[in-house]
Amino acid sequence: MTVLLTGGSGFVGINITERLLDRGFNVVNYATLPVPDEAIPSIEGRRGNYEYVEGNVLDRKLLDSVIEKYKIKTIIHAAVMTPDFKREQQSSKDVMNVNYMGTVEVLEAAHRHEIEKFVYLSSEAVYGETSFLDNRLSERDSIPLPRSLYAITKYAAERTVLRYKELFGLPVLVVRIGSVFGPWERFTGIRHTLSGPFQATRLALLNKEVLLPRPGMRDWVYSRDVANAIVHLMQNDKLHFDLYNIGPGQSWTVEDWCKRLENEFPNFKYRLVDNPNEANIDFFAPKDTNRLTIERLQQDGYNPQYGFEEAFNDYMNWINKTSLFWAEEKVPSPSHKG
């Protein structure tokens, strides 16, 4: 079976691609940019076949032709723009078009072609202000109060996806991904604030001191766990829900991560700073969000495999096997987005 993965060149998308290929699925990555050259050997060394199609999610004709050509029956929709505050100001309409109207176009294509499974990748960001208020962020009980255009469009899109299920019987699944980090995370020009563990690890490798504005307590979820969970849910035909949080079920701090980095890099140093303006780690929010509940995910058969130590060891192993391309701030220049 061939899966159409939109936005599959992002770091979460590459992790999903690897997992799908391992399971014997063929993958068509529909994105505005290809995966980095460094990812090709990893992708080509797996069971399934991989193809890249340069395409914009707003391009109805191309979406139709790709679905028809590859006989697509499953779509995982991951294409998104994740702007920082400045980019949000500069490209507000682009963010809304790609994140919301792009989702509508892919949904419409799924409906036209009678897709058998549609998986939408949403984000913990939809909880917005609630993520600082509720002790646990529950799919059922926590009321989303999104604030940024990214979070607003993700919430609008996920509600639209679920509405298409009611209107047309489209078999859909929505996952809210937590604070994700891990292999293939890099500068792309589309996701503007990278994870705290990424930032700290990069500075350690560059022999620079890490200056933390605060410890950075979150339920940081490893990208391989995210991919494993999504593919597990995609393959499960007896799900009890259509909306799932994906998190690790535990919390730790970037300061904890830095302590482990000290063991890995003897010359590495870090410290907490009193003045947040002096920090060189950006947590993208003025305070830390609370933990996602993952009872639904566990009830339907997936338990996270990467705790703090497992994630750290696997990430260091990945870094040791690849070049430092991921640490370079130079980013590609796409002619369009989506």
C-alpha positions as CSV (number, residue, x, y, z in Angstrom):
1,M,0.0,0.0,0.0
2,T,1.2,3.5,-0.8
3,V,0.7,6.4,1.8
4,L,0.6,10.0,0.7
5,L,2.5,12.1,3.3
6,T,2.1,15.8,2.8
7,G,5.0,17.9,4.2
8,G,7.1,14.8,4.6
9,S,10.4,16.6,4.4
10,G,10.0,18.1,7.8
11,F,11.8,16.3,10.6
12,V,8.7,14.7,12.0
13,G,7.8,13.7,8.4
14,I,11.1,12.0,7.9
15,N,10.7,10.0,11.1
16,I,7.2,9.0,9.9
17,T,8.6,8.0,6.5
18,E,11.2,5.8,8.1
19,R,8.7,4.0,10.2
20,L,6.2,3.5,7.3
21,L,9.0,2.2,5.1
22,D,10.1,-0.2,7.9
23,R,6.5,-1.6,8.0
24,G,6.6,-2.2,4.2
25,F,4.5,0.7,3.1
26,N,5.4,2.8,0.1
27,V,5.6,6.5,0.7
28,V,5.0,9.4,-1.6
29,N,6.3,12.6,0.1
30,Y,4.3,15.6,-1.3
31,A,6.2,18.7,-0.2
32,T,7.7,21.9,-1.5
33,L,11.2,20.8,-0.7
34,P,12.9,17.3,-0.8
35,V,14.4,15.7,2.3
36,P,18.0,16.7,2.9
37,D,20.6,14.7,1.1
38,E,21.8,13.3,4.4
39,A,18.4,11.5,4.9
40,I,18.5,9.7,1.5
41,P,20.7,6.7,2.6
42,S,18.4,6.1,5.6
43,I,15.3,6.3,3.5
44,E,16.6,4.0,0.8
45,G,17.8,1.3,3.1
46,R,14.3,0.3,4.2
47,R,11.7,-2.2,3.0
48,G,9.2,0.1,1.3
49,N,9.7,2.3,-1.8
50,Y,9.9,6.1,-1.5
51,E,9.2,8.9,-4.0
52,Y,9.2,12.6,-3.7
53,V,6.8,14.9,-5.5
54,E,7.3,18.6,-5.4
55,G,3.9,20.1,-4.7
56,N,1.9,22.7,-2.8
57,V,-1.1,21.6,-0.8
58,L,-3.2,24.4,-2.3
59,D,-2.7,22.8,-5.8
60,R,-5.9,20.9,-6.4
61,K,-5.0,19.5,-9.8
62,L,-1.7,18.2,-8.7
63,L,-3.1,16.6,-5.6
64,D,-5.7,14.8,-7.7
65,S,-3.1,13.6,-10.2
66,V,-0.8,12.3,-7.5
67,I,-3.6,10.4,-5.7
68,E,-4.7,8.9,-8.9
69,K,-1.2,8.0,-10.2
70,Y,-0.1,6.2,-7.0
71,K,-3.6,4.8,-6.1
72,I,-3.5,6.4,-2.7
73,K,-5.9,5.2,-0.1
74,T,-4.2,6.6,3.0
75,I,-3.2,10.2,3.6
76,I,-1.1,11.6,6.5
77,H,-1.4,15.4,6.4
78,A,1.6,17.0,8.0
79,A,2.3,20.1,5.8
80,V,2.3,23.2,7.9
81,M,4.0,26.6,8.5
82,T,5.2,27.1,12.1
83,P,6.2,30.8,12.2
84,D,7.8,32.8,15.0
85,F,6.2,36.1,16.0
86,K,8.1,38.1,13.4
87,R,7.2,35.7,10.6
88,E,3.6,35.6,11.8
89,Q,3.5,39.4,11.3
90,Q,5.1,39.3,7.9
91,S,3.3,36.3,6.5
92,S,-0.1,36.1,8.2
93,K,-2.1,35.2,5.1
94,D,0.4,32.6,4.0
95,V,0.2,30.9,7.4
96,M,-3.6,30.8,7.3
97,N,-3.7,29.7,3.6
98,V,-1.2,26.8,4.1
99,N,-2.3,25.6,7.5
100,Y,-6.1,25.9,7.1
101,M,-7.0,26.2,3.4
102,G,-4.3,23.7,2.6
103,T,-5.9,21.2,4.9
104,V,-9.3,21.9,3.3
105,E,-7.8,21.2,-0.1
106,V,-6.3,17.9,1.0
107,L,-9.6,17.0,2.8
108,E,-11.5,17.7,-0.4
109,A,-9.1,15.5,-2.4
110,A,-9.5,12.8,0.2
111,H,-13.3,13.0,-0.2
112,R,-13.2,13.0,-4.0
113,H,-11.0,10.0,-4.1
114,E,-12.7,8.0,-1.3
115,I,-9.6,7.8,0.9
116,E,-9.8,5.0,3.4
117,K,-7.8,6.7,6.2
118,F,-7.0,10.4,6.7
119,V,-4.6,11.2,9.5
120,Y,-4.2,14.9,10.5
121,L,-1.2,16.1,12.5
122,S,-2.3,18.8,14.9
123,S,-0.4,20.2,17.8
124,E,-0.5,20.7,21.6
125,A,-0.4,24.4,20.7
126,V,-4.2,24.3,20.2
127,Y,-4.6,24.2,24.0
128,G,-3.1,27.7,24.1
129,E,-3.8,29.5,27.4
130,T,-5.3,26.4,28.8
131,S,-1.9,24.7,28.7
132,F,-0.8,27.0,31.5
133,L,-3.9,26.5,33.6
134,D,-4.9,22.8,33.5
135,N,-2.6,20.5,35.4
136,R,-3.1,17.8,32.8
137,L,-4.1,18.5,29.2
138,S,-6.9,16.2,28.3
139,E,-8.5,15.7,24.8
140,R,-11.9,15.6,26.5
141,D,-11.7,18.0,29.4
142,S,-9.2,20.7,28.5
143,I,-10.8,23.5,26.5
144,P,-8.5,24.7,23.6
145,L,-7.8,28.5,23.8
146,P,-5.3,28.9,20.9
147,R,-3.6,32.3,20.6
148,S,-1.1,32.3,17.7
149,L,-2.1,32.0,14.1
150,Y,-0.3,28.7,14.0
151,A,-2.4,27.4,16.9
152,I,-5.6,29.0,15.7
153,T,-5.3,27.4,12.2
154,K,-4.3,24.0,13.6
155,Y,-7.4,24.0,15.8
156,A,-9.7,25.2,13.0
157,A,-8.2,22.6,10.7
158,E,-8.6,19.7,13.2
159,R,-12.3,20.7,13.9
160,T,-12.8,20.8,10.1
161,V,-11.3,17.4,9.7
162,L,-13.6,15.9,12.3
163,R,-16.6,17.7,10.7
164,Y,-15.8,16.0,7.4
165,K,-16.2,12.7,9.2
166,E,-19.7,13.7,10.2
167,L,-20.6,15.2,6.9
168,F,-19.2,12.6,4.5
169,G,-18.2,9.6,6.6
170,L,-14.6,10.3,5.8
171,P,-12.5,8.0,8.1
172,V,-10.3,10.5,9.9
173,L,-7.9,10.6,12.8
174,V,-6.5,13.7,14.6
175,V,-3.3,13.6,16.7
176,R,-2.1,16.4,18.8
177,I,1.7,16.2,19.0
178,G,3.5,17.5,22.0
179,S,6.9,19.3,22.3
180,V,8.7,17.2,19.9
181,F,12.5,16.9,19.3
182,G,14.8,14.3,17.8
183,P,16.6,13.0,14.6
184,W,16.3,15.2,11.5
185,E,15.3,18.3,13.3
186,R,17.1,21.1,11.6
187,F,16.8,24.7,10.2
188,T,14.3,24.7,7.4
189,G,13.0,28.3,7.3
190,I,9.5,27.0,7.8
191,R,9.7,26.0,11.5
192,H,11.2,29.0,13.1
193,T,11.7,28.1,16.8
194,L,13.4,24.7,17.2
195,S,13.1,22.5,20.3
196,G,14.9,23.3,23.5
197,P,16.9,20.0,23.5
198,F,17.9,20.7,19.9
199,Q,19.1,24.2,20.7
200,A,21.1,23.0,23.7
201,T,22.7,20.0,21.8
202,R,23.7,22.2,18.9
203,L,25.4,24.7,21.2
204,A,27.2,21.9,22.9
205,L,28.5,20.6,19.6
206,L,29.6,24.1,18.6
207,N,31.5,24.4,22.0
208,K,29.3,27.3,23.1
209,E,27.9,27.8,26.6
210,V,24.1,27.4,27.0
211,L,22.4,30.2,28.8
212,L,18.9,29.1,30.0
213,P,16.2,31.6,30.9
214,R,14.6,28.8,33.1
215,P,15.0,25.1,33.5
216,G,12.5,24.4,30.8
217,M,10.2,21.7,32.3
218,R,8.0,20.0,29.6
219,D,6.9,16.6,28.5
220,W,9.4,16.6,25.6
221,V,8.4,13.8,23.2
222,Y,11.0,12.1,21.0
223,S,10.3,12.2,17.3
224,R,10.7,8.4,16.9
225,D,7.9,7.9,19.5
226,V,5.7,10.3,17.6
227,A,6.3,8.4,14.4
228,N,5.7,5.1,16.0
229,A,2.5,6.2,17.6
230,I,1.1,7.7,14.4
231,V,1.8,4.6,12.4
232,H,0.4,2.4,15.2
233,L,-2.9,4.4,15.2
234,M,-3.0,4.5,11.4
235,Q,-2.9,0.7,11.3
236,N,-5.4,0.1,14.1
237,D,-8.9,-0.5,12.8
238,K,-10.5,-0.7,16.2
239,L,-9.7,2.7,17.7
240,H,-12.0,4.0,20.4
241,F,-11.4,7.7,19.6
242,D,-10.8,10.0,16.7
243,L,-8.6,12.5,18.7
244,Y,-5.4,11.6,20.5
245,N,-2.6,13.4,22.4
246,I,0.9,12.1,21.6
247,G,3.3,12.7,24.4
248,P,5.8,10.8,26.5
249,G,3.8,10.6,29.7
250,Q,6.6,12.1,31.7
251,S,8.3,15.5,32.1
252,W,11.9,16.6,32.4
253,T,13.8,19.9,31.9
254,V,16.3,21.1,29.3
255,E,18.5,21.7,32.3
256,D,18.4,17.9,32.9
257,W,19.3,17.5,29.3
258,C,22.3,19.9,29.7
259,K,23.5,17.8,32.7
260,R,23.6,14.8,30.4
261,L,25.4,16.8,27.8
262,E,28.1,17.6,30.3
263,N,28.8,13.9,30.5
264,E,28.9,13.6,26.7
265,F,31.0,16.7,26.0
266,P,33.6,17.3,28.8
267,N,34.1,21.0,27.8
268,F,30.4,21.9,27.7
269,K,29.0,24.4,30.1
270,Y,25.6,25.8,30.9
271,R,24.0,28.1,33.4
272,L,20.7,29.7,34.3
273,V,20.6,33.5,33.7
274,D,18.7,36.0,35.8
275,N,17.9,38.2,32.8
276,P,15.9,36.3,30.1
277,N,17.3,38.7,27.5
278,E,20.7,37.2,28.0
279,A,19.5,33.6,27.3
280,N,20.5,31.9,24.0
281,I,17.8,29.2,24.4
282,D,14.3,30.2,23.2
283,F,11.4,28.2,24.7
284,F,8.9,30.1,22.4
285,A,6.6,30.7,25.4
286,P,6.9,32.9,28.5
287,K,6.4,29.9,30.8
288,D,6.2,26.1,30.5
289,T,3.2,24.2,29.4
290,N,1.7,21.4,31.5
291,R,1.7,17.7,30.6
292,L,-0.4,16.0,27.9
293,T,-2.5,13.1,29.1
294,I,-1.9,10.0,27.0
295,E,-4.5,7.6,28.4
296,R,-6.3,7.4,25.1
297,L,-3.1,6.5,23.3
298,Q,-2.2,3.8,25.8
299,Q,-5.8,2.4,25.9
300,D,-5.5,1.8,22.1
301,G,-2.2,0.0,22.4
302,Y,0.7,2.4,22.3
303,N,3.1,3.1,25.2
304,P,6.0,5.5,24.6
305,Q,9.3,3.7,24.1
306,Y,11.7,6.6,24.6
307,G,12.0,8.0,28.1
308,F,14.6,10.6,29.0
309,E,17.6,8.2,28.9
310,E,16.5,6.2,25.9
311,A,15.9,9.4,23.9
312,F,19.2,10.9,24.9
313,N,21.2,7.8,24.0
314,D,19.4,7.3,20.7
315,Y,19.8,11.0,19.8
316,M,23.5,10.9,20.5
317,N,23.8,7.8,18.4
318,W,22.0,9.5,15.5
319,I,24.3,12.5,15.8
320,N,27.4,10.4,15.8
321,K,26.3,8.7,12.6
322,T,25.4,11.8,10.6
323,S,27.2,15.0,9.6
324,L,26.6,18.3,11.3
325,F,24.3,19.5,8.5
326,W,21.5,19.8,11.0
327,A,23.4,22.3,13.1
328,E,24.0,24.7,10.2
329,E,21.8,27.8,10.2
330,K,21.8,28.0,6.4
331,V,18.3,27.1,5.2
332,P,16.9,26.3,1.7
333,S,14.8,29.0,-0.1
334,P,11.5,27.5,-1.3
335,S,9.8,29.3,-4.1
336,H,6.5,28.6,-2.4
337,K,5.2,27.0,0.8
338,G,2.9,24.2,1.8
